[in-house]
């Protein structure tokens, strides 16, 4: 069917066009908008009823008027050409090459609006993904097929941490290829250059697809960017049988774009002005992670969000926490103390950790070591708060040991270099080193036979 053009624009409201007398416009249908100067921009049907079509424009609406603007309905939804040649390439938020290379030629264009994996078809995640970062691998393990968000805040080094995870992540003891799809929404040019430089210098770009939507790009593009990334990831995972790690940053910018569209449509706002359907919308992104029975490939997601005003009860982290399987919490206090990565393990959680650790996956002492470090660190932090009131001299000998363990945990286990890639063996050995000041009787979370087998008899450092 030949695309039809309309010149019946009745209103331009922010990023939206209202077109009258449109027959049979479909939700999600792509359109081409041409202004009176002949300049073209793409858009998408956001709503259609009783002959009125609401168009969401992917670009500036500057220069569009109700008289000189024509809208051509293309009769298809948003699609992207996918190919394994996308590895090593950088694209903008609409999927166009931004690295100066050629466009992607593929036999098929795939619709970007995918759906979550059917629960019946899901395979239970069970394989350990090594990020090389002790506070994640040792304490909040990432499992293949999991969605584990990073809860951060403005000014914290979440982008540096994201780049390090993307560089270092690997599935141990696996024959399948491992690749990364990295999508950034609303980032600055400086941040975009940082990511490109990081991947190029370390050689990680060869197994990575980058989608970069800049803060200077139209906010509406941010709605498409994560879906382009996930469609690419699904192709690599289920057609090319790869393990794919998808990193999405920053989901807060995505939600702000949702709010902007909602306000332009004069919708009744929900919590803090965000649309009431934001939970459902976020689920359409997060639920595209997982493993499918009978398929070799998989998609693991690390969405990153900055909590407005450091508030974890804000709708964005709150709703994300409901949908995903835990969270990695980036702490401002640890960052102020000069500790990188500033991950607060007591606030963090990986609900699928137990399914990816233990004998034949990581090591038999992993669960016990994680429990012991949690307990010792929590007790040490309580003692630290107490010593601030009564003074360290008033503490018992046992309290001083746990205070020492808490200090060692932060400075030896949590803290590591930007390019330090620790194996799970190194991480667990480091755990034994951290609890060295404790006697065997004070190590209550690890089985006695494992203490005997793994404990390093050495003087505390």
C-alpha positions as CSV (number, residue, x, y, z in Angstrom):
1,X,0.0,0.0,0.0
2,X,1.4,3.4,-1.0
3,X,2.2,5.7,2.0
4,X,-0.4,8.5,2.4
5,X,0.5,12.2,3.2
6,X,-1.7,14.6,5.2
7,X,-1.6,18.3,5.5
8,X,-4.2,18.5,8.2
9,X,-1.9,19.3,11.2
10,X,-4.2,21.1,13.7
11,X,-1.8,21.7,16.6
12,X,1.9,21.5,17.5
13,X,2.4,21.0,21.3
14,X,6.0,20.5,22.4
15,X,7.3,17.2,20.8
16,X,3.8,16.3,19.6
17,X,1.8,16.9,16.4
18,X,-2.0,16.5,16.2
19,X,-3.2,15.5,12.7
20,X,-6.9,15.5,11.8
21,X,-8.9,13.4,9.4
22,X,-6.5,10.5,9.4
23,X,-7.9,7.1,8.4
24,X,-6.6,3.8,9.8
25,X,-3.4,5.1,11.6
26,X,-1.9,2.4,13.7
27,X,-0.3,2.7,17.2
28,X,3.5,2.7,16.8
29,X,3.3,3.4,13.0
30,X,6.3,5.4,11.7
31,X,5.7,8.7,9.9
32,X,7.8,11.2,8.0
33,X,7.2,14.9,8.8
34,X,8.2,17.5,6.2
35,X,8.1,21.2,7.1
36,X,7.6,24.2,4.7
37,X,11.4,24.3,4.0
38,X,11.4,20.7,2.8
39,X,13.3,19.5,5.9
40,X,12.3,16.0,7.0
41,X,12.2,14.4,10.4
42,X,10.9,11.0,11.6
43,X,8.1,10.4,14.1
44,X,5.8,7.8,15.5
45,X,2.1,7.5,16.1
46,X,1.5,7.7,19.8
47,X,-2.3,7.7,19.8
48,X,-5.1,7.3,17.2
49,X,-8.8,7.7,17.6
50,X,-11.8,9.0,15.7
51,X,-9.7,10.4,12.8
52,X,-7.2,12.1,15.1
53,X,-3.5,10.9,15.1
54,X,-1.1,12.1,17.8
55,X,2.5,12.0,16.4
56,X,5.6,11.9,18.6
57,X,8.4,13.6,16.7
58,X,12.0,12.3,17.0
59,X,13.7,15.6,16.5
60,X,13.1,19.3,17.0
61,X,9.6,20.6,16.2
62,X,11.1,24.1,15.6
63,X,9.8,25.4,12.2
64,X,6.8,23.1,12.1
65,X,3.5,24.9,11.6
66,X,-0.1,23.9,11.2
67,X,-0.2,25.2,7.6
68,X,3.1,24.2,5.8
69,X,3.7,20.8,7.4
70,X,2.9,17.5,5.7
71,X,2.8,14.1,7.5
72,X,3.4,10.9,5.5
73,X,2.2,7.7,7.2
74,X,4.7,4.9,6.2
75,X,2.5,1.9,7.1
76,X,5.2,0.2,9.3
77,X,6.4,0.2,12.8
78,X,9.9,1.3,13.9
79,X,12.5,-1.2,12.7
80,X,16.2,-1.7,12.7
81,X,18.6,-3.6,10.4
82,X,20.5,-6.1,12.6
83,X,23.7,-8.0,11.8
84,X,26.7,-9.3,13.6
85,X,28.6,-6.6,11.7
86,X,27.2,-4.2,14.3
87,X,29.9,-5.4,16.8
88,X,32.6,-2.8,17.1
89,X,30.3,-0.1,15.8
90,X,28.9,3.1,17.4
91,X,25.3,4.3,16.6
92,X,23.2,7.3,17.7
93,X,20.0,7.1,19.6
94,X,18.0,6.3,16.4
95,X,20.3,3.6,15.2
96,X,22.2,5.6,12.6
97,X,26.0,5.1,12.4
98,X,27.9,7.9,14.3
99,X,31.4,6.5,13.8
100,X,31.7,7.5,10.2
101,X,31.2,3.9,9.0
102,X,28.7,2.6,6.5
103,X,25.1,1.8,7.3
104,X,24.2,-1.7,8.3
105,X,22.9,-3.8,5.4
106,X,20.8,-6.8,6.5
107,X,18.3,-9.2,4.9
108,X,15.6,-8.3,7.4
109,X,14.6,-5.2,9.4
110,X,13.4,-6.2,12.8
111,X,10.6,-4.5,14.8
112,X,12.1,-2.8,17.8
113,X,9.0,-3.2,20.0
114,X,9.7,-6.6,21.4
115,X,7.8,-8.2,24.3
116,X,8.9,-9.8,27.5
117,X,9.9,-13.4,27.5
118,X,7.0,-15.8,28.2
119,X,7.5,-17.1,31.8
120,X,6.8,-20.7,30.6
121,X,9.6,-20.4,28.1
122,X,12.1,-19.0,30.5
123,X,15.0,-21.1,31.7
124,X,16.1,-20.6,35.3
125,X,19.4,-18.5,35.4
126,X,22.2,-20.6,36.9
127,X,25.6,-19.5,35.4
128,X,28.0,-17.1,37.1
129,X,29.1,-14.0,35.2
130,X,32.4,-12.7,36.4
131,X,32.6,-8.9,36.4
132,X,36.1,-8.8,38.0
133,X,34.7,-6.5,40.7
134,X,34.9,-8.2,44.2
135,X,31.9,-6.4,45.8
136,X,29.7,-7.7,42.9
137,X,31.2,-11.1,42.3
138,X,31.8,-12.0,45.9
139,X,28.8,-10.4,47.6
140,X,26.0,-9.7,45.0
141,X,26.8,-12.1,42.2
142,X,25.5,-11.5,38.7
143,X,24.0,-14.6,37.1
144,X,23.5,-15.1,33.3
145,X,20.0,-14.0,32.3
146,X,19.5,-11.8,35.3
147,X,18.5,-8.1,35.4
148,X,20.5,-6.4,38.1
149,X,20.2,-2.6,38.2
150,X,22.8,-0.2,39.6
151,X,21.3,2.4,41.9
152,X,23.5,5.5,41.8
153,X,23.1,9.3,42.3
154,X,24.3,12.5,40.6
155,X,28.1,13.0,40.8
156,X,28.9,9.3,41.6
157,X,31.2,7.3,39.3
158,X,28.5,4.9,37.9
159,X,29.5,5.5,34.3
160,X,33.2,4.6,35.1
161,X,31.9,1.5,36.9
162,X,29.6,0.6,33.9
163,X,32.6,0.9,31.5
164,X,34.7,-1.3,33.8
165,X,31.9,-4.0,34.0
166,X,31.5,-3.8,30.2
167,X,35.2,-4.3,29.6
168,X,35.8,-7.1,32.1
169,X,32.5,-9.2,32.1
170,X,32.8,-12.8,31.0
171,X,31.0,-16.1,31.5
172,X,33.4,-18.7,33.0
173,X,33.7,-22.2,31.5
174,X,31.5,-21.4,28.6
175,X,32.0,-22.0,24.8
176,X,29.6,-19.4,23.6
177,X,30.8,-15.9,22.5
178,X,30.3,-13.1,24.9
179,X,29.3,-9.6,23.7
180,X,28.1,-6.3,25.2
181,X,25.4,-4.0,24.0
182,X,25.8,-0.6,25.6
183,X,23.1,2.0,25.4
184,X,23.4,5.5,26.9
185,X,20.5,8.0,27.1
186,X,20.8,11.7,27.7
187,X,24.6,11.7,28.3
188,X,26.9,14.6,27.7
189,X,29.4,14.7,24.7
190,X,32.2,14.4,27.3
191,X,30.7,11.2,28.7
192,X,30.1,9.8,25.2
193,X,33.7,10.4,24.3
194,X,34.8,8.7,27.6
195,X,32.9,5.6,26.7
196,X,34.2,5.4,23.1
197,X,37.7,6.0,24.3
198,X,37.5,3.4,27.1
199,X,36.2,0.7,24.7
200,X,38.7,1.6,22.0
201,X,41.8,1.7,24.2
202,X,41.1,-1.7,25.9
203,X,40.1,-3.5,22.7
204,X,36.6,-4.2,24.2
205,X,35.0,-2.3,21.3
206,X,35.4,-5.4,19.1
207,X,32.7,-7.3,21.0
208,X,30.6,-4.2,21.8
209,X,27.7,-2.4,20.1
210,X,27.3,1.2,21.3
211,X,24.1,3.3,21.1
212,X,24.7,6.9,22.3
213,X,21.9,9.4,22.7
214,X,23.3,12.7,23.7
215,X,21.8,15.3,26.1
216,X,21.6,17.7,23.1
217,X,19.6,15.2,21.1
218,X,15.8,15.4,21.3
219,X,14.4,13.8,24.4
220,X,12.0,11.7,22.3
221,X,14.9,9.7,20.9
222,X,15.4,8.3,24.4
223,X,12.2,6.3,24.1
224,X,13.7,4.4,21.2
225,X,17.3,4.0,22.3
226,X,16.9,1.1,24.8
227,X,14.5,-0.7,22.5
228,X,17.0,-0.5,19.6
229,X,19.7,-1.9,22.0
230,X,17.5,-4.7,23.2
231,X,16.4,-5.7,19.7
232,X,20.1,-5.8,18.7
233,X,20.8,-7.9,21.8
234,X,18.0,-10.3,21.0
235,X,19.4,-10.9,17.5
236,X,22.9,-11.6,18.8
237,X,21.6,-13.8,21.6
238,X,19.0,-15.9,19.8
239,X,20.2,-15.8,16.2
240,X,24.0,-15.8,16.8
241,X,23.9,-17.8,20.1
242,X,25.9,-15.2,22.1
243,X,25.8,-14.3,25.8
244,X,24.9,-10.7,25.7
245,X,25.3,-8.2,28.5
246,X,23.1,-5.1,28.0
247,X,24.0,-2.0,30.0
248,X,21.5,0.8,29.9
249,X,22.4,4.2,31.4
250,X,20.7,6.4,32.5
251,X,17.2,5.1,33.0
252,X,16.3,8.3,34.9
253,X,16.8,10.3,31.7
254,X,14.5,7.7,29.9
255,X,11.8,8.2,32.6
256,X,12.1,12.0,32.3
257,X,11.4,11.7,28.5
258,X,8.3,9.6,29.4
259,X,7.1,12.4,31.7
260,X,7.7,15.0,29.0
261,X,5.5,13.1,26.5
262,X,2.9,12.5,29.2
263,X,2.8,16.2,30.1
264,X,2.6,17.2,26.4
265,X,-0.5,14.9,26.0
266,X,-2.1,16.6,29.1
267,X,-2.4,13.2,30.8
268,X,-3.4,12.9,34.4
269,X,0.0,12.7,36.2
270,X,0.9,9.9,38.7
271,X,3.5,9.9,41.4
272,X,5.7,13.1,41.2
273,X,4.4,13.9,37.8
274,X,5.4,10.6,36.1
275,X,2.8,8.8,34.1
276,X,0.7,6.2,35.8
277,X,1.8,3.6,33.2
278,X,5.6,4.0,33.9
279,X,5.7,0.7,35.8
280,X,4.3,-1.2,32.7
281,X,6.6,0.8,30.4
282,X,9.7,-0.1,32.4
283,X,8.7,-3.7,32.5
284,X,8.5,-3.8,28.7
285,X,12.3,-3.0,28.8
286,X,13.5,-5.0,31.8
287,X,11.5,-8.2,31.0
288,X,13.3,-8.6,27.7
289,X,16.3,-10.1,29.7
290,X,16.6,-13.8,30.4
291,X,17.3,-17.2,28.9
292,X,14.9,-19.2,26.7
293,X,14.6,-23.0,27.0
294,X,16.3,-24.7,24.1
295,X,18.2,-21.6,23.0
296,X,22.0,-21.2,23.7
297,X,22.1,-17.4,23.8
298,X,21.0,-15.2,26.7
299,X,20.5,-11.6,27.6
300,X,21.7,-10.2,31.0
301,X,20.8,-6.6,31.9
302,X,22.4,-4.0,34.1
303,X,20.2,-0.9,33.9
304,X,21.8,2.1,35.6
305,X,19.8,4.9,37.2
306,X,20.6,8.0,39.2
307,X,18.2,8.4,42.2
308,X,16.9,12.0,42.2
309,X,18.0,13.7,45.5
310,X,19.6,10.3,46.5
311,X,16.1,9.1,47.3
312,X,15.6,5.3,46.9
313,X,11.9,5.7,47.5
314,X,11.6,7.9,44.4
315,X,9.3,6.3,41.7
316,X,12.1,5.4,39.3
317,X,14.3,3.2,41.7
318,X,11.1,2.1,43.5
319,X,9.4,0.7,40.4
320,X,12.7,-0.6,39.0
321,X,13.3,-2.6,42.3
322,X,9.9,-4.3,41.9
323,X,10.6,-5.5,38.4
324,X,14.3,-6.5,38.7
325,X,16.1,-9.2,40.7
326,X,17.9,-7.0,43.3
327,X,20.1,-3.9,43.0
328,X,23.7,-2.8,43.3
329,X,23.8,0.3,45.6
330,X,26.4,3.0,44.9
331,X,27.1,4.9,48.1
332,X,27.9,8.6,48.4
333,X,29.6,8.0,51.9
334,X,32.0,5.5,50.4
335,X,32.7,7.8,47.5
336,X,33.5,10.6,49.9
337,X,35.9,8.3,51.7
338,X,37.9,7.9,48.4
339,X,36.8,4.2,47.9
340,X,36.3,3.1,44.3
341,X,34.0,1.4,43.4
342,X,31.8,2.9,46.2
343,X,29.4,-0.1,46.4
344,X,27.6,-0.5,49.7
345,X,27.1,-4.2,50.0
346,X,24.7,-3.9,52.9
347,X,22.2,-1.9,50.8
348,X,22.8,-4.2,47.7
349,X,21.1,-7.5,46.9
350,X,21.2,-10.1,44.2
351,X,18.1,-12.4,44.5
352,X,19.6,-14.9,42.1
353,X,23.0,-15.2,43.7
354,X,22.5,-18.6,45.2
355,X,21.7,-20.1,41.8
356,X,25.0,-19.0,40.3
357,X,27.5,-19.8,43.0
358,X,28.9,-22.9,44.8
359,X,30.9,-26.0,43.8
360,X,31.5,-26.3,40.0
361,X,30.3,-22.7,39.5
362,X,32.5,-20.5,41.7
363,X,33.9,-22.2,44.8
364,X,32.4,-24.2,47.7
365,X,33.2,-21.6,50.3
366,X,31.5,-18.7,48.4
367,X,28.1,-18.6,50.2
368,X,29.7,-19.0,53.6
369,X,32.3,-16.3,52.9
370,X,29.7,-13.8,51.6
371,X,27.6,-14.4,54.7
372,X,30.6,-14.0,57.0
373,X,31.7,-10.8,55.3
374,X,28.2,-9.4,55.5
375,X,27.8,-10.2,59.2
376,X,31.3,-9.0,60.1
377,X,31.0,-5.8,58.1
378,X,27.6,-5.0,59.6
379,X,28.9,-5.6,63.1
380,X,32.0,-3.5,62.4
381,X,29.9,-0.6,61.2
382,X,27.8,-0.7,64.4
383,X,31.0,-0.7,66.5
384,X,32.3,2.2,64.4
385,X,29.1,4.2,65.2
386,X,29.5,3.2,68.9
387,X,33.2,4.2,69.1
388,X,32.3,7.7,67.7
389,X,30.2,8.1,71.0
390,X,32.2,6.3,73.7
391,X,35.7,6.4,72.1
392,X,37.8,3.4,70.9
393,X,39.4,2.9,74.3
394,X,36.0,1.8,75.8
395,X,35.6,-1.0,73.2
396,X,36.1,-4.6,74.1
397,X,38.8,-6.7,72.4
398,X,36.1,-8.5,70.2
399,X,34.6,-5.1,69.2
400,X,38.0,-3.9,68.1
401,X,38.5,-6.9,65.9
402,X,35.2,-6.4,64.1
403,X,36.1,-2.7,63.7
404,X,39.4,-3.7,62.2
405,X,37.6,-6.2,59.8
406,X,35.2,-3.5,58.7
407,X,38.2,-1.2,57.8
408,X,40.0,-4.0,56.0
409,X,36.8,-4.9,54.1
410,X,36.4,-1.4,52.7
411,X,40.1,-0.8,52.0
412,X,41.1,-4.3,50.7
413,X,38.0,-6.0,49.4
414,X,35.6,-3.2,48.2
415,X,38.4,-0.8,47.0
416,X,40.1,-1.8,43.7
417,X,41.7,-0.2,40.7
418,X,39.9,1.1,37.6
419,X,41.7,-1.6,35.5
420,X,41.9,-4.2,38.2
421,X,40.2,-7.4,37.0
422,X,40.0,-9.9,39.9
423,X,39.1,-13.5,39.3
424,X,36.5,-15.1,41.7
425,X,39.4,-17.1,43.2
426,X,41.3,-13.9,44.0
427,X,38.1,-12.3,45.4
428,X,37.4,-15.2,47.8
429,X,41.1,-15.5,48.8
430,X,40.9,-11.8,49.6
431,X,37.8,-12.5,51.8
432,X,39.9,-14.9,53.9
433,X,42.5,-12.2,54.2
434,X,39.9,-9.6,55.4
435,X,38.7,-11.8,58.2
436,X,42.2,-12.8,59.3
437,X,41.9,-10.9,62.6
438,X,39.0,-13.1,63.7
439,X,39.6,-16.4,65.6
440,X,38.0,-19.6,64.3
441,X,35.4,-19.4,67.0
442,X,34.3,-15.9,65.8
443,X,33.8,-17.1,62.2
444,X,30.3,-18.5,62.6
445,X,29.0,-18.4,59.0
446,X,31.5,-20.7,57.4
447,X,31.6,-24.5,58.0
448,X,34.5,-25.7,60.1
449,X,35.8,-28.0,57.4
450,X,36.0,-25.1,54.9
451,X,37.8,-22.9,57.5
452,X,40.3,-25.7,57.9
453,X,40.7,-26.1,54.1
454,X,40.9,-22.5,53.0
455,X,42.0,-20.4,55.9
456,X,45.3,-18.7,55.4
457,X,47.3,-18.9,58.7
458,X,49.0,-15.6,58.5
459,X,49.4,-12.6,60.7
460,X,46.8,-9.8,60.2
461,X,48.1,-7.0,58.1
